Amino acid sequence: MLKKKIVIVGSGNAALSAGIAALEKGAEVTIYEKADKTMAGGNTKYTAGAMRFAYENGDQLIEFLENPNDKRINNTDFGSYTQEKFEKDLLTFNDGRPLSHEQKILVSKSLETIQWLSSHNVKFEPIYSRQSFLKDGKHIFWGGLTLASENEGVGLFDQELDAFLSLGGKIFYERPVTNLIFEDGMVKGIYINKEKVNADSVILASGGFEANDELRKSYIGDNWLKAKVRGTPHNTGDGLKMALEIGAAKHGLYDGCHATPMDLYMKNYGGLDLKPSERKNYRKICYFLGIMINAKGKRFLDEGKNFRNYTYAQYGKKVLDQPGHFAWQIFDSKVFDLLYEEYTFHDAHLVEADTIDDLIKKMDGVDKIETKKTIVEFNNSININTSFDPTILDGKSTNGIEIKKSNWA
């Protein structure tokens, strides 16, 4: 029996997972990637390599660990993240819509998927540095996000590529797919410029369009021309465009995206001159420990609405919507030891001062009088009778101001 010939366009997490699954079924699988070998992997290499999945207790995580004998594990509370909790969290992103069929699959198959990856020797480690806090000498995990690949997204890519190649998969770099072979109402392969590659099935794993100014403006809006493009310059929507050109139906939500607050002075594409593991340091996601101020000197959102896992991908958009498309994050010295390394990163842009007045003088682009009023009003509104606890939604909130901070004030 002849093997089915599968062609995959792109080489990120989705592409490699699809390739591994197809190889398991006995197919002949070839990946075509338009980037060179160093830039392959799409946006996967720019991620934290973290996996959100449902689990009942910490014991279920041990089989997924690269180092299950880590001495910290015996002194760690991983908590649980049930399917019910996962579904509830997803609903907070849906703007009142019920869970879609795809979202339900995402939840119900999440643990099974991590088990499957682990069976191909794709292993993970607890995210001690960003998803846990020490409390009474114990590592307490919060937010339902516990494991990531070593070396983050780069490590995830490397492990999945190893699994793909070990099963007999092939990958070709610097081979940009330009069109689909579409005959008699069926996709029968791909074109690489004028080169024709026939296939029984084609998997398009290259739909991201964040590096395409025209598509960002068209689908998400004019403001998105001002956004920083953190990921790869190669995500220009090629797969999406090829599919639509042959009559594919649009599906899903095109007017939203994963919008992380980023350093205002970051170059586009996340600092390609940096080590891949350093590119994450342009993120600025500790706003929950402080406040955010716009050009008018006003707060504009509830920084402590929930754990930052549940807000940062939406709050980037809220920053972009502000006058001038920027905001300042302001922190008190009480939380300096809790800030992630991205705030002390050698290329991070920041100002420091010993007093509020001196700090405001250094804050470019803001109404300084209103900024002072906002900070004084905020400080005077804090519930001093509730203890600060970053491991839980501590309810340490503000009272009597227009935009409440619900926790960690």
C-alpha positions as CSV (number, residue, x, y, z in Angstrom):
1,M,0.0,0.0,0.0
2,L,1.4,3.4,-1.0
3,K,2.0,5.9,1.7
4,K,-0.2,9.0,1.7
5,K,1.9,12.0,0.8
6,I,1.4,15.0,3.1
7,V,2.8,18.5,2.6
8,I,2.9,21.0,5.4
9,V,3.4,24.7,4.9
10,G,5.2,26.3,7.8
11,S,7.3,24.8,10.6
12,G,6.0,26.1,14.0
13,N,4.3,24.3,16.8
14,A,1.1,23.6,14.8
15,A,3.0,22.4,11.7
16,L,5.3,20.1,13.7
17,S,2.5,18.7,15.8
18,A,0.5,17.9,12.6
19,G,3.6,16.4,11.0
20,I,4.3,14.1,14.0
21,A,0.6,13.0,14.0
22,A,0.6,12.2,10.3
23,L,3.9,10.3,10.6
24,E,2.4,8.2,13.4
25,K,-0.4,7.2,10.9
26,G,2.1,6.0,8.4
27,A,2.1,9.0,6.0
28,E,5.1,10.4,4.1
29,V,5.4,14.0,5.4
30,T,7.4,16.9,4.1
31,I,7.5,20.4,5.6
32,Y,8.3,23.5,3.4
33,E,9.5,26.5,5.3
34,K,10.3,29.9,3.7
35,A,12.7,31.0,6.4
36,D,16.3,29.8,6.7
37,K,17.2,27.3,9.3
38,T,18.0,29.8,12.0
39,M,14.6,31.6,11.6
40,A,12.4,28.6,11.1
41,G,9.7,27.8,13.6
42,G,7.5,30.9,13.0
43,N,6.3,32.5,16.2
44,T,6.8,29.4,18.2
45,K,10.4,30.5,18.9
46,Y,9.1,33.8,20.4
47,T,6.8,32.2,22.9
48,A,7.4,31.2,26.4
49,G,6.8,27.6,25.4
50,A,4.2,27.3,28.1
51,M,1.3,24.9,28.0
52,R,-2.2,25.5,29.5
53,F,-4.0,22.2,30.1
54,A,-6.4,20.7,32.5
55,Y,-5.1,18.5,35.4
56,E,-6.4,17.3,38.7
57,N,-3.3,17.4,40.8
58,G,0.5,17.8,40.8
59,D,1.1,14.1,40.5
60,Q,-0.3,14.1,37.0
61,L,2.5,16.5,35.9
62,I,5.5,14.3,36.9
63,E,5.6,12.2,33.7
64,F,5.9,15.4,31.6
65,L,9.0,16.7,33.4
66,E,12.5,16.8,32.0
67,N,13.8,16.5,35.5
68,P,11.2,14.8,37.7
69,N,13.9,14.6,40.5
70,D,14.2,18.4,40.9
71,K,14.5,18.9,44.7
72,R,12.0,21.8,44.6
73,I,9.1,19.5,43.5
74,N,8.6,18.1,47.0
75,N,8.2,21.6,48.3
76,T,5.8,22.8,45.6
77,D,2.1,23.2,45.5
78,F,1.0,22.9,41.8
79,G,-2.6,23.1,42.7
80,S,-5.1,21.9,40.2
81,Y,-6.6,23.2,36.9
82,T,-9.9,21.4,36.2
83,Q,-11.7,21.3,32.9
84,E,-14.4,23.3,34.5
85,K,-11.9,26.0,35.5
86,F,-10.4,26.0,32.0
87,E,-13.8,26.4,30.4
88,K,-14.7,29.2,32.8
89,D,-11.4,31.0,32.0
90,L,-12.0,30.7,28.3
91,L,-15.5,32.2,28.7
92,T,-13.9,35.4,30.0
93,F,-12.3,36.0,26.6
94,N,-15.5,35.3,24.6
95,D,-17.4,38.7,25.1
96,G,-20.6,36.8,26.0
97,R,-20.4,34.1,23.4
98,P,-20.7,30.5,24.5
99,L,-17.7,28.2,24.0
100,S,-17.2,27.2,20.4
101,H,-16.8,23.6,19.3
102,E,-13.1,24.2,18.9
103,Q,-12.7,25.6,22.4
104,K,-14.5,22.6,23.9
105,I,-12.0,20.3,22.1
106,L,-9.1,22.5,23.3
107,V,-10.2,21.9,26.9
108,S,-11.3,18.2,26.8
109,K,-8.2,17.1,24.8
110,S,-5.7,19.3,26.6
111,L,-4.3,16.8,29.0
112,E,-4.3,14.1,26.4
113,T,-2.4,16.3,24.1
114,I,0.4,16.9,26.6
115,Q,0.6,13.2,27.3
116,W,0.9,12.6,23.5
117,L,3.7,15.2,23.2
118,S,5.5,13.7,26.2
119,S,5.3,10.2,24.6
120,H,7.4,11.7,21.8
121,N,10.0,12.9,24.3
122,V,8.8,16.5,24.3
123,K,9.4,17.4,27.9
124,F,8.7,20.4,30.2
125,E,9.7,22.1,33.4
126,P,7.8,23.9,36.1
127,I,7.7,27.7,35.5
128,Y,9.1,28.6,38.9
129,S,10.4,32.0,37.9
130,R,7.1,33.5,36.4
131,Q,4.2,31.4,37.6
132,S,4.9,30.8,41.3
133,F,5.6,32.8,44.4
134,L,7.3,31.7,47.6
135,K,4.8,31.6,50.5
136,D,5.8,30.3,53.9
137,G,8.8,28.6,52.3
138,K,6.7,26.8,49.7
139,H,6.5,27.3,45.9
140,I,2.8,28.2,45.2
141,F,1.7,28.1,41.6
142,W,-1.1,30.4,40.4
143,G,-3.1,31.0,37.3
144,G,-3.4,27.4,36.0
145,L,-0.2,27.7,33.9
146,T,2.5,25.4,35.3
147,L,4.8,23.9,32.7
148,A,6.9,25.2,29.8
149,S,9.6,23.7,27.6
150,E,13.2,24.3,28.7
151,N,14.6,27.2,26.8
152,E,10.9,28.3,26.2
153,G,9.6,28.4,22.6
154,V,13.0,27.7,21.1
155,G,13.2,24.5,23.3
156,L,9.7,23.5,22.3
157,F,10.6,23.9,18.6
158,D,13.8,22.0,19.0
159,Q,12.2,19.1,20.8
160,E,9.3,18.8,18.3
161,L,11.6,19.0,15.3
162,D,13.7,16.2,16.8
163,A,10.6,14.1,17.2
164,F,9.4,14.9,13.6
165,L,12.8,14.0,12.1
166,S,13.2,10.8,14.2
167,L,9.9,9.5,12.7
168,G,11.2,10.1,9.2
169,G,9.8,13.5,8.4
170,K,11.6,15.8,6.0
171,I,12.0,19.6,6.2
172,F,13.2,22.0,3.5
173,Y,14.3,25.5,4.4
174,E,14.2,28.6,2.2
175,R,11.4,27.0,0.1
176,P,8.5,29.5,0.2
177,V,5.2,28.0,-0.9
178,T,3.6,30.5,-3.3
179,N,0.3,28.9,-4.4
180,L,-1.8,25.8,-4.1
181,I,-2.4,23.4,-6.9
182,F,-6.2,23.5,-7.2
183,E,-7.8,21.3,-9.8
184,D,-11.4,19.9,-10.2
185,G,-12.4,21.6,-6.9
186,M,-9.6,19.9,-5.0
187,V,-6.2,20.9,-3.5
188,K,-3.7,18.5,-5.1
189,G,-0.4,20.0,-4.0
190,I,1.6,23.2,-3.9
191,Y,3.7,25.5,-6.0
192,I,7.1,26.8,-4.9
193,N,7.4,29.6,-7.4
194,K,7.0,27.5,-10.6
195,E,8.0,24.2,-9.1
196,K,5.1,21.9,-8.7
197,V,4.9,19.5,-5.7
198,N,2.0,17.0,-5.8
199,A,0.4,15.8,-2.6
200,D,-2.6,13.8,-1.3
201,S,-3.1,16.4,1.4
202,V,-1.8,19.9,2.2
203,I,-1.8,21.3,5.7
204,L,-1.5,25.1,5.9
205,A,0.2,26.0,9.2
206,S,1.2,29.5,8.1
207,G,-1.8,31.7,8.6
208,G,-0.4,34.3,11.0
209,F,-0.4,37.7,9.5
210,E,0.9,40.0,12.2
211,A,4.0,40.9,10.1
212,N,1.8,42.1,7.2
213,D,0.8,45.8,7.7
214,E,-1.9,45.6,5.1
215,L,-3.7,42.6,6.6
216,R,-3.3,44.0,10.2
217,K,-5.0,47.2,9.1
218,S,-7.7,45.4,7.0
219,Y,-8.7,42.8,9.6
220,I,-7.9,44.5,13.0
221,G,-8.0,48.2,12.3
222,D,-5.8,51.3,11.7
223,N,-4.4,51.4,15.2
224,W,-2.6,48.2,14.5
225,L,-0.2,49.9,12.1
226,K,1.3,51.4,15.3
227,A,1.7,48.0,17.0
228,K,5.1,46.5,17.6
229,V,5.6,43.2,15.8
230,R,7.2,41.0,18.3
231,G,7.4,37.8,16.4
232,T,9.0,36.6,13.1
233,P,9.0,38.8,10.0
234,H,7.9,35.8,8.0
235,N,4.3,35.6,9.4
236,T,2.7,37.5,6.5
237,G,-0.5,35.5,6.2
238,D,0.7,33.3,3.2
239,G,-1.4,30.3,4.1
240,L,-4.5,32.4,4.8
241,K,-4.1,34.2,1.5
242,M,-3.6,31.0,-0.5
243,A,-6.7,29.4,1.0
244,L,-8.9,32.4,0.5
245,E,-7.8,32.8,-3.1
246,I,-9.2,29.4,-4.0
247,G,-12.5,30.1,-2.3
248,A,-12.0,28.9,1.3
249,A,-14.5,30.2,3.8
250,K,-13.4,32.6,6.5
251,H,-13.8,31.1,10.0
252,G,-13.2,32.4,13.4
253,L,-12.5,36.0,14.7
254,Y,-10.3,38.1,12.6
255,D,-10.6,41.4,14.6
256,G,-8.7,40.2,17.7
257,C,-5.3,39.0,18.5
258,H,-2.8,38.1,21.2
259,A,-1.6,41.6,22.1
260,T,1.1,41.7,24.7
261,P,2.2,45.0,26.3
262,M,5.7,45.6,25.0
263,D,8.6,48.0,25.5
264,L,7.8,51.1,23.5
265,Y,11.3,51.3,22.1
266,M,11.6,47.7,21.1
267,K,12.5,47.2,17.4
268,N,10.0,45.2,15.4
269,Y,10.5,41.4,15.4
270,G,11.6,41.2,19.0
271,G,15.3,41.9,18.6
272,L,16.6,39.4,16.1
273,D,20.1,40.3,17.2
274,L,19.4,38.8,20.7
275,K,19.5,35.2,21.8
276,P,16.1,33.7,21.3
277,S,15.7,33.2,25.0
278,E,16.2,36.9,25.6
279,R,13.5,38.1,23.1
280,K,10.8,37.6,25.7
281,N,12.3,40.3,27.8
282,Y,10.7,43.0,25.8
283,R,7.3,42.0,27.3
284,K,6.1,44.2,30.1
285,I,3.5,42.2,31.9
286,C,4.0,43.0,35.6
287,Y,1.5,45.9,35.5
288,F,-0.7,44.0,38.0
289,L,1.9,45.0,40.6
290,G,1.6,48.7,39.9
291,I,-0.5,51.1,37.8
292,M,-0.6,52.2,34.2
293,I,-0.9,55.9,33.2
294,N,-1.7,57.2,29.7
295,A,-0.6,60.5,28.0
296,K,-3.5,62.4,29.8
297,G,-2.1,61.2,33.2
298,K,-5.0,58.9,33.7
299,R,-5.4,55.3,34.6
300,F,-7.5,53.5,32.0
301,L,-8.0,49.9,33.2
302,D,-8.2,47.7,36.3
303,E,-4.5,46.5,36.5
304,G,-5.5,43.9,39.2
305,K,-8.7,42.5,37.6
306,N,-7.2,39.0,37.5
307,F,-3.9,37.2,37.3
308,R,-1.9,38.6,34.5
309,N,-2.3,35.3,32.6
310,Y,-5.9,36.3,32.0
311,T,-5.4,39.9,31.1
312,Y,-2.1,40.7,29.3
313,A,-3.2,39.5,25.9
314,Q,-6.1,41.9,26.0
315,Y,-4.4,44.8,27.8
316,G,-2.0,45.3,25.0
317,K,-4.9,46.4,22.9
318,K,-6.1,48.7,25.6
319,V,-2.7,50.3,25.7
320,L,-2.7,50.7,21.9
321,D,-6.0,52.4,22.1
322,Q,-4.7,55.2,24.3
323,P,-3.7,58.7,23.1
324,G,-0.3,58.3,21.3
325,H,-0.7,54.5,21.6
326,F,1.5,54.1,24.7
327,A,1.3,54.0,28.5
328,W,3.7,54.2,31.5
329,Q,3.9,51.4,34.0
330,I,4.7,52.7,37.5
331,F,5.9,50.6,40.4
332,D,6.8,51.2,44.0
333,S,9.9,49.8,45.6
334,K,7.8,47.4,47.7
335,V,7.4,45.1,44.6
336,F,10.8,45.5,42.9
337,D,11.8,42.0,44.0
338,L,8.7,40.6,42.4
339,L,9.2,42.1,38.9
340,Y,10.3,39.8,36.2
341,E,13.8,40.0,34.7
342,E,12.3,41.9,31.7
343,Y,12.3,45.1,33.8
344,T,16.1,44.8,34.5
345,F,17.0,43.5,31.1
346,H,20.0,45.3,29.6
347,D,17.9,46.7,26.8
348,A,14.9,47.7,28.9
349,H,13.8,51.3,28.9
350,L,12.9,52.8,32.3
351,V,13.3,55.8,34.6
352,E,13.8,55.7,38.3
353,A,13.5,58.3,41.1
354,D,13.3,58.5,44.9
355,T,10.1,60.5,45.0
356,I,6.9,60.6,43.0
357,D,7.5,64.3,42.0
358,D,11.0,63.5,40.7
359,L,9.7,60.4,38.8
360,I,6.9,62.4,37.1
361,K,9.5,64.9,35.8
362,K,11.2,62.0,34.0
363,M,8.0,60.7,32.4
364,D,8.0,61.8,28.8
365,G,4.8,62.5,27.0
366,V,2.3,62.7,29.9
367,D,0.3,65.5,31.5
368,K,2.4,65.8,34.6
369,I,-0.2,67.6,36.7
370,E,-2.9,65.0,36.0
371,T,-0.4,62.2,36.6
372,K,0.4,63.5,40.1
373,K,-3.4,63.8,40.8
374,T,-4.0,60.3,39.6
375,I,-1.2,58.8,41.8
376,V,-2.2,60.7,44.9
377,E,-5.9,59.7,44.4
378,F,-4.9,56.1,43.9
379,N,-2.7,56.0,47.0
380,N,-5.4,57.5,49.1
381,S,-8.0,55.0,47.9
382,I,-6.2,51.8,48.9
383,N,-7.8,49.3,51.3
384,I,-5.1,49.2,54.0
385,N,-6.9,46.6,56.1
386,T,-6.3,43.7,53.5
387,S,-3.0,42.0,53.2
388,F,-1.1,41.9,50.0
389,D,-0.7,38.3,48.6
390,P,0.5,37.8,45.0
391,T,-0.3,34.1,45.1
392,I,-4.1,34.6,45.2
393,L,-6.7,37.2,44.1
394,D,-6.2,38.9,47.4
395,G,-9.0,41.5,47.3
396,K,-6.6,44.2,48.3
397,S,-8.5,46.8,46.3
398,T,-9.1,50.5,45.9
399,N,-12.2,52.3,47.1
400,G,-14.1,55.3,45.8
401,I,-12.2,56.0,42.6
402,E,-13.6,55.8,39.1
403,I,-11.5,52.9,37.8
404,K,-11.0,50.3,40.6
405,K,-8.0,48.2,41.1
406,S,-9.5,44.9,42.3
407,N,-6.4,43.1,43.7
408,W,-2.8,43.8,44.7
409,A,-3.3,47.5,45.2
